[in-house]
Amino acid sequence: MSPVHLVGESGDVVYVGQIINGFSGAWAGPGLPLLRDLEQSPLPYLLTESQLSFVASLTYLGAIPGTHITAWLSNTRGRKPCLVIGGFVSVLSYVFLATANNLAMLYISRFLAGVTIGIVNVMNLVYIGEIASPKIRGILLTAIGIFTTVGMLMIFAVGPYLSYNDIIYVGIILAIAYLFLLIWIPESPIFYAIQGRNEDVNKVLQDLGRTEDFTLGLYFYLDKIGHPVVDKIKWLPLVVLILFYIGFDSGFGIIPNALVGEMFTPNVRSKGSTVALTTSYLCGFGITTAFGALLEIIGGHVAFWFFSGTCACAFLFTAFFIPETKGKTLLDIQAAFAGRKLLLLISTAICSLTMFTLGLYFYLDRIGNPVVDIINWLPLVVLILFYIGYDSGFGIIPNALIGEMFTPNVRSKGSTVALTTSYLCGFGVTTAFGALLEIIGGHIAFWFFSVKCACAFLFTAFFIPETKGKTLMDIQDDL
């Protein structure tokens, strides 16, 4: 087996763990409505809203001991055994969930799911950071967040159509498959080095190879308000769509394919292309699936104006961040593309602006401003933009940084401290958010989040070094 294939297959296996994390973490989405239904719920009684809230947030508490378990075990028993323990605990959590007939068993199940999340998140950051070469390490670490999102999308896509037990069966199948696949991945060479097992270090290193949408929106708006001009321009949607497809197929529909083929180095071109196209397909699936509902909820004019705004953002992004590639070598092109720091800056800026906008909407609603009735579609659009921005950087780049910034002897402990802080914040926000909305209002809460994102932007600008293409030693020297 070639080194690249070995690294890739090891990455594929640990990404199954991230899919399970996303699936288990988002279980509350379709799971809580089922617990509110006595015909679906495994419990003979209905839970209070506070009990349901605790069921949802308990995974954050479980993740904290999960991270600390791995901090101790990973340096004494190895990275791989910790991943195996995480898989076993995941299976156990779904067994408790399947057999739960009282609230205590439900709590235990969600707590164990959190333990799994803590173990797998820390170990994946450590493991991938140690087996991957500098050229592909950032992509592999960044993909951790992507595959977590895939797991969340899975349960939100199929959960509403499955029964309580069917959702559990899907989770158990994923967990058992993950546990089985872990048998075939190698141990981290860094663990062998810590243990002084030089022959094993050399063997593993050899194996790893490391010696036109606005116009259409205007038409539907005029149609919605009953403007008489609509009867005279019924031909407009067809003409506009023809012009749209001419424009799309002249550049937007083909140039990104060329860029995907040019921007990645040869050893990761397949994986980079896969991630890019998967993102494209997921967006296409989401738009195709939700388009009919969007037309009913926010109207055709708002939907097409949203697409128009997205294309405008693509125009600005192209103008400022996409380099000219014609006539350049692949090495020149790859050096021109933005590193992780710039992506993080763009992402935190988008998150801050969208949270500020959402806070402004709730403030206008609180004071009874009549404009709220006109822009009641705004929260949905802002949240979509927020998640696009968040999952483009803020939600995934920190995973790469955690896997890169610590020295080998403290990587497990450093990752544990970082993720523990994250889980404590997640538990606090999930538990207290409802009370915050009642006490200080939605506008203050979202403005607070906006300020925190702005602080993250400034912290990134002044203190986070660029790590793209650097070895772990180079990164630690910069720090």
N, C-alpha and C positions, 0 to 999 in steps of 0.2 A: 504494500500500500504506500502511495507517495506521501511525503510530508504534508503537502497542502491538503490532500484528501483526509489525512488523519486529523489535522487541526479542524478541518471543516466538519467532519463527522462528529468529533468530540463537541464542537460548538452546537451542531444540530441536536445532539442529545441533551445538553444542558438547557437549550432553548425550550425543549419540551417541558422542563421544570418551570420555566418562566410562563409558558402558556397555562400550566396548572395554577401558578400563582395568580395570574390574571383571572382565570376561571373561578378560583376559590374566593379571591378578594371581591369579585363583583357578584358573587352568589346572592348577596342580599337584594340585588336589583329585582330579579324575578322571584327570589325565594320568599321575601317578606310578604308580598301580596298573597302567596299561597298559604302562608301561616295565618293570614287574616281570614281565610276561607276554611270553615270547619270540615267541609267535605274533602278538601285537599290536605289540610294540616295533619301531621301525625299525632298532634296533641289533642286531648279530649276537651280542651278549653281554649278560648281566645286569649292572646297575650295583650297587655297594655302597650301603648305606644312607647313608653319609656323602656319596657322590656324588649320590644322589637328594636329600638335604637341601640340597646346594649348588645343585642345579638349581632347587629351590623358592625359595631365598632370594636367588638371584643378581639377581632383578628389583629388589630394594632397592638393590643396588650400582649397577645400570644407571640407576636413577632419579636418582642424585646428579649425574652429569655431564649428564643431561637437564635438570635444573633450572638448572644453570650455563650451559648453552648458550643457553637462553632469556633468562637475565638479561642477556646481552650483546647478543644479536640483536634482542630485542624493542624496545629503544630506538634501534637503528640501522636495522633493516629493517622493523620493524612487528610488531604482535601477530598479525595474520592470517597472514603468511608462516611464523611459528613454528608455528602450528597446522597449516599445510600440511606442514611438515617432520615434525611429530609423526605425521600420517597416513601419510606416505610411509615413515617408519621402522617404523610398525606393520605395513604391508604387507610390508616387507622382513623383519621378524622372523618372520612366518608363512611366508614363502618358505623361510627357513633351517630352520624347524621341519619343513616338509613334505619338504625334501630332505636332512634330517640322516641321515647314516649312520655317524657317530662322535660321541663325547662332546663334542669341541671344538665341532662345529657346533651341538649342543644347547645348550651354554653360550653361544655367540654369540647364538643365537635368544632365550634368556631374558634375556640382558643387553640386547639391543635392545628387547625388550618393556618392560624397566625404563626404558630411555631414553624410550620413548614415554610411559610413565606420568608420568615427571618433566616432560617438555615439556608434555603436555596438562594436567596438574594445575595447574602454575604459570600457564599461559596462560589457562586457563578462569577461575581466580580473578581474574587481572588484567583479562581482557576483559569478563567479566560485571560486575565491580565498576565498570568505566568506562562501559559503555553503558547500564546500568540506572538508572532514577530512584530516589531514596531510598525511595519508597513500595513498590517491588517488588524492590529490590536484595537485601534479606535473604532473601526467599523464593527468588529465583533462585540465590543463592549457596548457600543451604542445600540446594537440590535437587541440587547437585553430588554430595553424599554419597549421596543417595537413588538417583540413577541409577548410581552406582558399585555400590551394593548390587544394583540390578536386573541389572547385568552378571554379578555373582557368582551371583545366583539362576539366571540363564539357563544358565550352564555346569554348575551343580550339578544343575539340573533335567533337562537333556538329555544331559549328559556320560556318565552311566552307561549310556545306551542307544545311544551312538554309538561308532564305531571311532576309532582314533587319527587317521586321515586325515580322517574326517568332522568331527571337532571343529575341525581346522585349517581346513577349507573354510568352516565357519561364521565363524571368525575373519577369514579373508581377505575374505569377502563384506562383513562389517561394516566392515572397514578401508577397502575400496575405496569403499563407499557413503559413508563419512565423508569421504574425500578428495574425492569428487565434490561433496558438499553444501557443503564449505567454500568453493567458488568463489563462492557466492551471498551470503555474509555480508559486511557492511561492515567496513572498518578502524575501529579504535577512534579516537574523536575526540581522546582524550588524546595518542595518538602524533602525530597531526597538529599538536597544540598544541606538543608538545615540539620538533617539527621546524620550527615557525614557519609552517606552511601554513594560514593563517587561513581562506582560502576553503573549503578542504576541511573544516576544523573546523565552519564554519557549515552546510555542506551536510549533513554527517553528523548534526549536532545537530538540524537540521530534520527529517531522515528519522526520527530516533529520538524526536522529540516532547519534547525537553528544553530548549527555550528555555523361681436355685433348685437350683444345681448341687451344693451340699454334701450334700443329702439323697440325691440319686442316687448320689453317691460312697459314702455310707455303705451303701446297699443293695448295691452291687457288692462292697464290702469284706466284708460279712457273707456274701455269696454265695461269695466266694473262700475264706473260712475254713470254709465248710460249716456255718454257723450254722443251726439248725433253724427259726428264726423266718422265714427266707426263704420257706419253703413257705407260710406264712400271709399273706405280704404281697406275693405276686406281682403284685398290682394296682398296687403303689406306683410303679414306673417310669412307667406310663402317666399316672397322676394327677399326678405331679411334673412330667412333661414338659408336660402341659396347663397347669399353673400357671406353669411357666417361660415358655411362649409368651404367656400372658396378661400376665405381668409385662414380658416383653421388648417386646411390641407396644404396651404402654401408655406406654413411655418410652425405654428403651435402644435400641429399634429405630427410633424416629422422631425423638426430640429432637435427636440428633447431626446429622441432615439439616437441621433448622432452624438449628442453630448454624453449620454449614458455609455456609449461605446468608446468614448475618448477619455472621460474623466477618471476612470479607475485604472490602477496599475494592473499588469497582466495577471499577477497571482491572486487578485481579488475581483477581477472583472466579472466573472460569473456570479459571484455572490453580490457584488454591488449592483449589477444589472437586475438580479433577482429581487433585491430589496426595493429598488426603484420601481420596477414593473409591478411588484406586489402592491406597493403603495398606490400605484396608478389604478390597479384592478380593484383594490378595496374602495378607493374613492368612486370609481365607476359603479361598483356594486351598491355603495351607499346612496349615490344620487339616483340610480335606477330604481332602487327599492323605495326610497323616501319621496321621490318626486311627486307622485300622486297625492300623498298626504300633505306635502308642502303647499301644493296648489290649493287644497281645501282650507288649510290652517291660515296661511299668510297671504294667499292670493297669487295669481300668476305674475302680476306686475312686480311684487316684492321678490319673488323667486328669481325672475330674470334680471332684476336690478342687482340682486346678490351675485349672480354669475358675472354680471358686468363688472361689479366691484372686484371680484376675484381675478378677472382678466386684467383689470387695471393694476392690481397688485403684482401680477405676473409681469406686466410691462415695466413697472418700476424696479422689480427685482432683477429683471434682465438688464435694465439700463445701468444699474449700480453694481451688480454682483457677478453677472455672467461674463467671463472674458471672451474675446474673439479667439476662435480656434482655427480658423482657416489658415493653412500654410504652416502651422506649428507642429512640432514633434509632440508625441504623447507625453514626454517628460516635461516639456514646456507647459503643456496644458494642465497637467496634474499639479505643477507647482503654483499655477495661477488660481486654482480653486480655493475658496475660503476654508480656513481651519476651524477647529472646534470652538475657539474663543469667540469668533465673529458670529457663528451660529447661536451661541449662548447669549450674546448681546442682543441680537435680533429677536430671539425668542422671549427674553425677559422684557424687552421693550413692548412687544405685542401684548404680553400678559398684563403688564402694568396699564397700558392704554385701554385694553378691553375691560379690565376690572374697574377702572375709573369711569368708563362710559356706563357700565352697569350700575355703579353707585349713583351716577347722575340721574339715570332713569328712575331708580327707586326714590331719590330725593324729590324729583318732580312729581312722582306719584304720591308721595307723602304730603306735599303741600297742596295737592289737588290741582295741579296745572293741567289745563285742558289739552295740551299738546300730547299728553300720554295716550289719549284715545286714538291719536293719529299714528303714533309710533309704537303701538302695542306689539308689533312684530320684532322690535329691536332686541329684547333679551335673548331670543332664540338665535338671531344672527350673531350677536356679540359672543354668545357661548360657543358657537361653531368656530368663530375666529379665534377665540381663546384656546380651544383645544387644538386647533391647527398650529397655533404658535407654541403651545406648551409641548405638544408631541414632536415638534420640529427641533427642539433644543433643550428647554428647561426640564422636560420630563425624561430625557435620555442622556444628554451630555454629562450630567453629574455622575452617572454610572461609570462612564469611561474614565472620568477624573479620579473617582474613588479607586478604581482598579489600577491606576497608574501612579498616584502620588505618594504611596507609602513604600518604605523599604521592605524587603522580604520578611524580616524577622518581626515586623509589627503590622504587616498587611492585614492579617485577620482581625487583630484588635482595632486597628484604625477603621476598617470597614464596619466593624461592630459598633463603634462609637457613632460613626456617621449615620448608619441606618437606624440605630436606637433613637437618636435625636429625631430623625425623620418620622419614625413610627409614633413617638410621643406626640409630636406635632399633629400627625394625622389623627391619632386618637382624640386629642384635645379639640381639634377643629370639628371632627365628626360628632362628638358628644355635645359640644357646647354651641354649635352653630344655630340650632333652633332657638335656644335661649337668647343668644346674641341678637337675633333678628327681632325678638320681642322687646328686649331691653333697650338696645341702642338704635335699632332700625337697620334695614337692609343697606341703606346708603352708607352709613358709617362702616359697617362690616366690610363691604366691597371696597371702599376707599382705603381701609386698613390693608386689605390684600394688595391693592394697587401700590401703596407705599412700600410694602415688603418686596414686591417685584422690582420696584424702582431701586431699592437698596441692593437687591441681587444684581441689577444691571451695573450699578456703581462699583460693587465689590468685584464683579467680573472684570470691569474695565481697568481697575487699578491693581488687583492682586492675583488674578488667575493667569498663569502663563499659558502660552500656546504649546500644546503637547503633540500636535500632529507630526508624525514621522520621526519622533525622537525615541531613543531607547529609554528604558526605565531609569538608568543611571543619569542620563542627560536631564530628565525631568526632575529627579531628586536634587541634582546640582542647582537647577534653576530655583527650586524652592528653598 
